[in-house]
Amino acid sequence: MTENTFPGIELLPDAMPAKQFFILLHGIGSKPSDLVPLANYLKEVFPGAAFFLPEGTHPFDGGGHGRQWFSISGVTEDNRAARVAEAMPGLHALVKQAQDRFNILQSDTALIGFSQGAIMALEFSIAHDGGVRRVLAFSGRFAQLPEKAPELTTLHLLHGESDPVIPVAYAQAAIERLKELNGDATLDIAAAVGHEINAELADCAIRRLQTHIPLRSWKKAMEGA
């Protein structure tokens, strides 16, 4: 494998090369180890997969030893999208280098994010459609609702109904917009769950990964018929 210039945690399958690749993006002020429980849970279901849990590309400017993908100091609805766009080249470089290191195709890669990591993952699907096959966004939102849906990336939104940090209304607005744009997306909402990845949402994610047939595959099959 090539040298990794992006620090983080790697979980590798018993036998290489990996068949699938999961990249997990943590929330603001957090660290990669916070997502190890989710990675281990997924690893039980997908034992042939490799996992990369990178550090956020910038130190958390709120203090402590955590990391962030972009600053939320003074963030507003008007400037959030610009901050995400500024941070996107770093995430794109991270994803591309990780895929090259593990010799993994874009079509075998899933990008998973929590909170701010989910914002980055969702916006990645717009900025780099097809750069990964699936995006799973836990407790996230779009920086701004998209004008065009991804054609080559499937989106799975997973949210707690009682989330006080990023209200579920953002996920509901996102799924409605994606439907209007004929996007390939799903939404799972867990009742009485806050800003977290609980067992119910993790199980929903696994179910979507195992059973959801991408819309583009349905269209291709119908055209063939």
NUSEMI-547812 format. One record per residue: residue in three letters; x, y, z of N, C-alpha, C in turn. Coordinates in steps of 0.001 Angstrom, whole numbers, padded with zeros to 6 digits, always signed. Layout:
ALAXYZXYZXYZ/...
***
This chain:
MET+000836-001194+000000+000000+000000+000000+000874+001248+000000/THR+000332+002333-000556+001056+003589-000572+001044+004229+000807/GLU+001917+005214+000999+002011+005892+002293+000728+006663+002580/ASN+000295+006623+003847-000918+007329+004258-000531+008665+004879/THR-000935+009760+004253-000632+011080+004798-001774+011636+005636/PHE-002857+010870+005773-003988+011284+006587-004069+010359+007801/PRO-003804+010865+009005-003819+010005+010191-005218+009507+010524/GLY-005253+008347+011143-006534+007770+011534-006350+006331+011977/ILE-007463+005625+012104-007477+004237+012560-007863+003337+011391/GLU-007128+002259+011222-007434+001275+010181-007841-000045+010820/LEU-008888-000634+010303-009319-001979+010687-009334-002812+009416/LEU-008505-003831+009376-008330-004601+008145-008947-005990+008266/PRO-009382-006559+007151-009907-007925+007173-008775-008925+007381/ASP-009135-010149+007715-008121-011188+007926-007345-011477+006648/ALA-008025-011376+005519-007376-011644+004233-007510-010425+003329/MET-006394-010007+002790-006387-008906+001830-006256-009488+000421/PRO-006728-008824-000629-007292-007473-000601-008711-007440-000057/ALA-009115-006272+000414-010459-006095+000954-011485-006121-000173/LYS-012663-006620+000152-013741-006690-000832-014578-005410-000833/GLN-014649-004762+000323-015397-003518+000465-014584-002560+001320/PHE-014961-001292+001256-014210-000277+001981-015181+000710+002606/PHE-015019+000932+003906-015840+001889+004633-014936+002992+005196/ILE-015287+004235+004934-014596+005388+005503-015572+006083+006437/LEU-015186+006243+007710-016081+006780+008733-015575+008143+009201/LEU-016433+009160+009090-016091+010535+009436-016759+010929+010752/HIS-015965+011298+011742-016506+011631+013065-017113+013039+013088/GLY-017762+013363+014213-018372+014663+014394-017382+015694+014897/ILE-017846+016930+015028-016974+018029+015419-016505+017877+016866/GLY-015230+018168+017082-014655+018076+018412-014397+016660+018871/SER-014583+015702+017977-014438+014291+018325-013130+013741+017761/LYS-013003+012430+017803-011800+011767+017301-012193+010437+016670/PRO-011332+009853+015847-011682+008610+015149-012131+007489+016067/SER-011526+007374+017242-011866+006271+018141-013328+006284+018567/ASP-013983+007448+018479-015394+007519+018859-016269+006672+017941/LEU-015793+006395+016723-016573+005611+015772-016113+004161+015676/VAL-015155+003760+016517-014702+002371+016502-015837+001393+016823/PRO-016714+001687+017801-017821+000742+018051-018691+000500+016821/LEU-018986+001552+016054-019774+001370+014832-018988+000561+013813/ALA-017705+000862+013664-016876+000114+012708-016818-001363+013076/ASN-016652-001660+014356-016607-003057+014788-017934-003759+014541/TYR-019024-003045+014737-020358-003615+014500-020523-003956+013018/LEU-020097-003041+012157-020178-003298+010724-019229-004421+010309/LYS-018082-004485+010961-017078-005491+010622-017598-006903+010874/GLU-018459-007062+011871-019045-008377+012139-019914-008839+010982/VAL-020567-007886+010327-021473-008203+009215-020732-008277+007889/PHE-019676-007458+007761-018894-007408+006526-017435-007740+006852/PRO-017135-009013+007148-015783-009380+007599-014709-009203+006536/GLY-015100-009133+005274-014124-008964+004212-013816-007514+003889/ALA-014376-006586+004681-014207-005163+004405-013040-004569+005180/ALA-012478-003496+004638-011494-002677+005337-012176-001398+005801/PHE-011689-000855+006911-012274+000348+007491-011173+001379+007733/PHE-011468+002618+007403-010557+003717+007699-011333+004803+008426/LEU-010856+005161+009616-011486+006177+010449-010494+007343+010555/PRO-010576+008322+009654-009586+009396+009635-009870+010467+010684/GLU-008822+011217+011014-008991+012402+011843-009577+013525+010990/GLY-010410+014365+011602-010849+015568+010921-009643+016359+010440/THR-009796+017059+009342-008646+017678+008687-008105+018906+009418/HIS-008816+019377+010477-008351+020543+011220-008522+020314+012726/PRO-007651+020916+013550-007852+020851+015000-009158+021556+015380/PHE-009820+021049+016388-011066+021661+016852-010764+023018+017474/ASP-011390+024065+016946-011093+025400+017454-011914+025763+018691/GLY-012633+024764+019213-013371+024981+020449-012611+024520+021676/GLY-011357+024078+021473-010534+023617+022580-010497+022104+022670/GLY-009561+021595+023461-009426+020152+023625-008606+019527+022521/HIS-008627+018213+022475-007797+017465+021534-008589+016907+020354/GLY-009835+017333+020214-010648+016823+019122-010302+017477+017790/ARG-010984+017034+016764-010750+017527+015402-012068+018002+014795/GLN-011965+018704+013688-013148+019171+012977-012866+019166+011486/TRP-013946+019183+010704-013826+019245+009242-013924+020684+008763/PHE-014681+021490+009495-014736+022931+009241-015163+023607+010534/SER-014852+024885+010650-015150+025615+011879-016626+025992+011939/ILE-017204+025885+013133-018578+026357+013327-018602+027652+014125/SER-017423+028230+014357-017366+029513+015047-017967+030592+014151/GLY-019080+031156+014571-019764+032165+013768-020487+031614+012559/VAL-020728+030310+012525-021382+029712+011362-022853+030118+011311/THR-023352+030350+010103-024745+030708+009869-025280+029903+008690/GLU-026573+030001+008470-027164+029342+007306-026585+029913+006012/ASP-026151+031166+006056-025629+031809+004850-024191+031431+004540/ASN-023384+031138+005571-021965+030873+005291-021564+029410+005461/ARG-022483+028554+005914-022128+027149+006135-021698+026472+004838/ALA-022438+026697+003768-022120+026020+002501-020731+026395+002003/ALA-020348+027662+002182-019025+028094+001740-017936+027412+002559/ARG-018173+027234+003839-017176+026568+004683-017019+025104+004301/VAL-018136+024462+003994-018068+023067+003563-017340+022962+002232/ALA-017644+023863+001321-016980+023845+000012-015476+024047+000159/GLU-015080+024901+001090-013655+025129+001320-012968+023889+001878/ALA-013713+023112+002679-013151+021904+003285-013191+020695+002357/MET-013980+020766+001281-014209+019591+000439-012958+019076-000265/PRO-012062+019923-000779-010863+019367-001438-010045+018474-000514/GLY-009966+018832+000770-009233+017990+001708-009875+016636+001879/LEU-011211+016608+001964-011903+015323+002102-011771+014505+000831/HIS-011870+015153-000315-011741+014421-001574-010365+013786-001694/ALA-009332+014530-001307-007970+013980-001346-007839+012805-000395/LEU-008459+012916+000770-008420+011829+001760-009068+010567+001203/VAL-010261+010713+000650-010983+009554+000115-010218+008912-001030/LYS-009724+009740-001936-009017+009213-003108-007738+008496-002696/GLN-006976+009086-001765-005746+008436-001333-006050+007113-000637/ALA-007094+007093+000190-007447+005866+000893-007853+004766-000096/GLN-008625+005116-001109-009014+004124-002118-007789+003602-002870/ASP-006871+004489-003181-005664+004068-003883-004807+003160-003001/ARG-004707+003488-001733-003881+002699-000820-004382+001273-000708/PHE-005694+001127-000646-006278-000201-000482-006656-000840-001814/ASN-006371-000129-002913-006700-000638-004243-008180-001008-004331/ILE-009004-000072-003851-010446-000270-003801-011127+000632-004819/LEU-012090+000103-005547-012839+000889-006512-013806+001830-005799/GLN-014152+002903-006478-015166+003824-005955-016483+003097-005714/SER-016798+002157-006599-018063+001426-006498-018100+000459-005325/ASP-016960+000210-004687-016905-000677-003516-016688+000108-002221/THR-016880+001427-002289-016616+002284-001149-017912+002880-000609/ALA-018026+002897+000714-019124+003591+001396-018518+004649+002306/LEU-019079+005860+002258-018647+006961+003104-019707+007172+004176/ILE-019303+007019+005437-020234+007108+006555-019839+008290+007431/GLY-020812+009126+007781-020512+010272+008616-021506+010431+009746/PHE-021021+011012+010844-021880+011355+011974-021803+012856+012217/SER-022956+013510+012347-023048+014924+012665-022282+015752+011627/GLN-021226+016474+012012-020495+017248+011021-019880+016342+009956/GLY-019473+015145+010348-018982+014184+009368-020050+013803+008364/ALA-021315+013762+008805-022424+013455+007905-022676+014609+006941/ILE-022523+015840+007419-022648+016991+006527-021618+016877+005404/MET-020383+016576+005773-019328+016446+004769-019612+015305+003802/ALA-020104+014184+004329-020383+013030+003472-021502+013336+002473/LEU-022561+013986+002945-023670+014325+002049-023218+015296+000958/GLU-022467+016307+001363-022009+017271+000373-020978+016656-000572/PHE-020222+015669-000099-019288+014944-000969-020047+014276-002110/SER-021230+013741-001804-022009+013047-002833-022456+013989-003938/ILE-022604+015264-003612-022986+016258-004613-021756+016741-005376/ALA-020699+017052-004641-019488+017597-005262-018731+016557-006075/HIS-018807+015285-005649-018041+014214-006306-018945+012995-006498/ASP-019992+013179-007273-020950+012108-007535-020236+010900-008123/GLY-020438+009741-007509-019780+008525-007961-018432+008302-007331/GLY-017961+009263-006522-016684+009083-005834-016731+007959-004821/VAL-017928+007693-004315-018222+006508-003505-019579+005992-003958/ARG-019838+004721-003655-021115+004161-004114-022263+004555-003195/ARG-021970+004597-001879-023023+004922-000920-022514+005914+000112/VAL-023434+006743+000562-023197+007630+001693-024230+007316+002754/LEU-023757+007105+003984-024648+006911+005118-024437+008080+006069/ALA-025496+008850+006289-025404+010079+007076-026208+009924+008359/PHE-025497+009798+009484-026135+009722+010796-026220+011126+011399/SER-027419+011538+011761-027621+012808+012472-026986+013979+011729/GLY-027210+014028+010421-026600+015067+009611-027612+015903+008854/ARG-027106+016665+007918-027932+017533+007075-027082+017982+005892/PHE-027716+018479+004850-026997+019177+003802-026657+020574+004299/ALA-025516+021092+003870-025194+022483+004184-026273+023395+003608/GLN-026711+023038+002415-027902+023653+001827-028541+022603+000929/LEU-029853+022653+000806-030539+021626+000029-030027+021635-001411/PRO-029783+020451-001971-029167+020373-003305-030102+020814-004420/GLU-029492+021308-005490-030235+021662-006701-030279+020487-007671/LYS-029370+019528-007453-029314+018334-008292-028963+017146-007416/ALA-029628+016020-007630-029347+014816-006846-028201+014029-007474/PRO-027431+013324-006658-026398+012447-007228-027036+011375-008114/GLU-026359+011048-009195-026849+010005-010091-026156+008666-009840/LEU-024949+008713-009289-024149+007496-009140-023916+007102-007678/THR-024417+007893-006754-024231+007625-005334-025584+007512-004657/THR-025761+006458-003886-026980+006242-003109-026800+006842-001720/LEU-027833+007535-001242-027770+008200+000055-028715+007537+001044/HIS-028208+007254+002235-029030+006709+003311-028944+007668+004499/LEU-030059+008300+004830-030133+009225+005945-030683+008487+007158/LEU-030011+008645+008298-030409+007963+009529-030402+008992+010658/HIS-031536+009115+011359-031672+010251+012269-032510+009890+013486/GLY-032156+010485+014623-032957+010352+015823-034094+011357+015809/GLU-035284+010903+016156-036465+011772+016121-036342+012941+017103/SER-035610+012734+018194-035493+013749+019239-034133+014448+019230/ASP-033475+014478+018088-032150+015089+017979-032237+016587+018291/PRO-031568+017062+019351-031620+018488+019682-030543+019319+018996/VAL-029564+018661+018370-028437+019360+017762-028716+019668+016287/ILE-029048+018642+015528-029484+018797+014139-030876+018176+014066/PRO-031923+018972+014193-033288+018437+014245-033618+017560+013045/VAL-034465+016585+013291-034835+015631+012248-035504+016318+011063/ALA-036018+017516+011256-036662+018238+010158-035700+018454+008992/TYR-034402+018570+009287-033429+018743+008210-033344+017482+007347/ALA-033382+016321+007984-033358+015066+007237-034636+014885+006433/GLN-035760+015266+007017-037035+015144+006307-037083+016081+005106/ALA-036565+017293+005272-036516+018220+004137-035580+017694+003044/ALA-034486+017064+003467-033527+016528+002493-034142+015406+001672/ILE-034846+014488+002322-035410+013354+001584-036492+013821+000622/GLU-037261+014844+001023-038286+015374+000129-037650+016019-001099/ARG-036569+016784-000870-035902+017412-002010-035292+016352-002935/LEU-034672+015343-002359-034059+014298-003175-035106+013529-003978/LYS-036277+013317-003402-037360+012670-004149-037797+013540-005322/GLU-037917+014841-005073-038298+015770-006143-037296+015727-007288/LEU-036029+015502-006952-034959+015491-007938-034687+014090-008493/ASN-035549+013116-008147-035394+011725-008583-034080+011116-008107/GLY-033660+011498-006909-032457+010933-006336-032700+009569-005717/ASP-031627+008844-005509-031694+007511-004903-031346+007668-003431/ALA-032366+007727-002572-032129+008029-001160-033179+007370-000277/THR-032781+007102+000965-033699+006550+001960-033557+007358+003246/LEU-034583+007283+004090-034547+007926+005401-035109+006972+006440/ASP-034341+006761+007500-034789+005993+008659-034735+006894+009885/ILE-035842+006948+010632-035938+007776+011825-036200+006879+013024/ALA-035403+007052+014077-035560+006264+015301-036273+007109+016348/ALA-037387+006600+016857-038174+007327+017852-037416+007427+019174/ALA-037600+008571+019852-037024+008793+021193-035508+008650+021207/VAL-034853+008966+020096-033393+008917+019995-032891+010318+019711/GLY-031801+010707+020365-031243+012032+020202-030131+012080+019190/HIS-029101+012870+019489-027981+013075+018572-026943+011994+018837/GLU-027173+010833+018262-026331+009676+018559-026532+008598+017503/ILE-025630+007627+017522-025790+006421+016706-026108+005303+017680/ASN-027375+004976+017788-027745+003894+018705-027869+002583+017930/ALA-028180+001517+018635-028231+000190+018012-029287+000126+016922/GLU-030420+000800+017136-031491+000760+016142-031045+001391+014827/LEU-030395+002542+014911-029937+003203+013692-028804+002421+013023/ALA-027935+001824+013827-026872+000995+013257-027465-000198+012512/ASP-028503-000808+013078-029163-001934+012410-029844-001478+011118/CYS-030434-000271+011148-031043+000265+009935-029994+000438+008835/ALA-028815+000925+009225-027746+001114+008256-027340-000209+007617/ILE-027194-001231+008440-026816-002542+007926-027891-003087+006989/ARG-029131-002916+007374-030227-003391+006519-030209-002688+005165/ARG-029969-001393+005177-029913-000662+003913-028736-001141+003055/LEU-027605-001365+003678-026429-001832+002937-026661-003211+002339/GLN-027402-004039+003049-027597-005418+002598-028742-005575+001604/THR-029768-004738+001694-030988-005008+000934-031375-003944-000077/HIS-030871-002726+000074-031308-001658-000832-030659-001817-002198/ILE-031490-001959-003211-031007-002039-004594-031021-000623-005161/PRO-029875-000119-005588-029812+001256-006094-030818+001504-007216/LEU-031363+002708-007226-032349+003082-008226-031810+002928-009636/ARG-030532+003250-009832-029950+003145-011165-029945+001694-011651/SER-029827+000731-010700-029854-000686-011081-031244-001093-011530/TRP-032275-000567-010823-033650-000839-011231-033909-000281-012635/LYS-033458+000951-012875-033680+001573-014168-033010+000782-015282/LYS-031796+000340-015021-031051-000431-016018-031770-001740-016316/ALA-032285-002391-015261-033011-003653-015456-034293-003444-016250/MET-035003-002351-015967-036233-002068-016676-035967-001749-018131/GLU-034859-001040-018394-034509-000719-019782-034178-001998-020542/GLY-033506-002940-019859-033164-004208-020490-034395-005051-020784/ALA-035389-004959-019881-036620-005706-020085-037417-005159-021241/
***
